[in-house]
Every structure is written in structure tokens, then in C-alpha cells.
Amino acid sequence: MEDILVLLLRLLGVIAQGVFYFVMEFLIKGPGYLIHRLFAGKHADPEGLFAFVFGILFWVVVGFVCYFVYKAFLS
């Protein structure tokens, strides 16, 4: 019984790691790298801090735009 619990926890850990990797690489660093490349050209680093910061800012702006569009048209 203990072995099954250990296997389940390891499986959940692998799934959580995969979800975290997907969110970080594709949803945050992806748009951040594209935005950073607009300003830095070919010198943009896809693994750099600026890609991460621009990715977070991108999703914050998307959230605000969605909120204000919702408030303007649907309420």
C-alpha cells in the first residue's frame, strides 16, 4: 500500500512539473521573448530575465484589457 502511495505522489510530481514547464516556457517566456525581440532585435535572449518580465507584463495587460472590455460591453 505504501508503494502505491509513493508511485502516485511521484506521478503527481511529474505531472505538476510538466504543467509548470508548459506555463513557464510557452505561456510566459514565449510572448515575453517575442515582445523583447521587438525592442532588442536579434540580441534578445529567450531564456533571459527580460523575456520573463515582458511575459508577465503581457498577461497583466491582457487581463486588464479583458476586464475593461467585459465591464464596458457586458455589464
C-alpha positions as CSV (number, residue, x, y, z in Angstrom):
1,M,0.0,0.0,0.0
2,E,2.8,2.3,0.8
3,D,4.5,1.7,-2.6
4,I,1.3,2.6,-4.4
5,L,1.1,5.9,-2.5
6,V,4.8,6.7,-3.4
7,L,4.1,6.0,-7.0
8,L,1.0,8.2,-7.0
9,L,2.9,11.0,-5.4
10,R,5.8,10.7,-7.9
11,L,3.2,10.7,-10.8
12,L,1.6,13.8,-9.4
13,G,5.0,15.4,-9.1
14,V,5.9,14.6,-12.7
15,I,2.5,16.0,-13.9
16,A,3.0,19.2,-11.8
17,Q,6.5,19.6,-13.2
18,G,5.2,19.2,-16.8
19,V,2.4,21.8,-16.2
20,F,4.9,24.2,-14.6
21,Y,7.3,23.8,-17.6
22,F,4.5,24.4,-20.1
23,V,3.3,27.5,-18.3
24,M,6.8,29.0,-17.9
25,E,8.2,28.2,-21.4
26,F,5.2,28.7,-23.6
27,L,2.7,31.0,-21.8
28,I,5.2,33.3,-20.1
29,K,8.5,33.2,-21.8
30,G,7.1,32.8,-25.3
31,P,5.2,36.1,-25.6
32,G,7.9,37.8,-23.5
33,Y,10.6,36.7,-25.9
34,L,8.6,38.0,-28.9
35,I,8.0,41.3,-27.2
36,H,11.6,41.6,-26.2
37,R,12.7,40.8,-29.7
38,L,10.7,43.8,-31.0
39,F,12.9,46.1,-28.9
40,A,16.3,44.3,-28.8
41,G,16.3,42.7,-32.3
42,K,18.4,39.6,-32.6
43,H,20.1,40.2,-29.3
44,A,17.1,39.1,-27.3
45,D,17.6,36.0,-25.1
46,P,14.7,33.6,-24.9
47,E,15.9,32.4,-21.5
48,G,16.7,35.8,-20.1
49,L,15.1,37.9,-17.4
50,F,13.6,40.3,-19.8
51,A,11.7,37.6,-21.6
52,F,10.2,36.6,-18.2
53,V,9.3,40.1,-17.2
54,F,7.8,41.0,-20.5
55,G,5.8,37.8,-20.5
56,I,4.3,38.6,-17.0
57,L,3.6,42.1,-18.2
58,F,1.9,40.8,-21.3
59,W,-0.5,38.6,-19.3
60,V,-1.2,41.5,-16.8
61,V,-2.1,43.8,-19.8
62,V,-4.3,41.0,-21.3
63,G,-6.1,40.6,-18.0
64,F,-6.7,44.3,-17.7
65,V,-8.0,44.6,-21.3
66,C,-10.3,41.6,-20.8
67,Y,-11.6,43.1,-17.6
68,F,-12.3,46.5,-19.1
69,V,-13.9,45.1,-22.2
70,Y,-16.1,43.0,-20.0
71,K,-17.1,45.9,-17.9
72,A,-17.7,48.2,-20.9
73,F,-19.8,45.8,-23.0
74,L,-21.4,43.2,-20.7
75,S,-22.3,45.0,-17.6
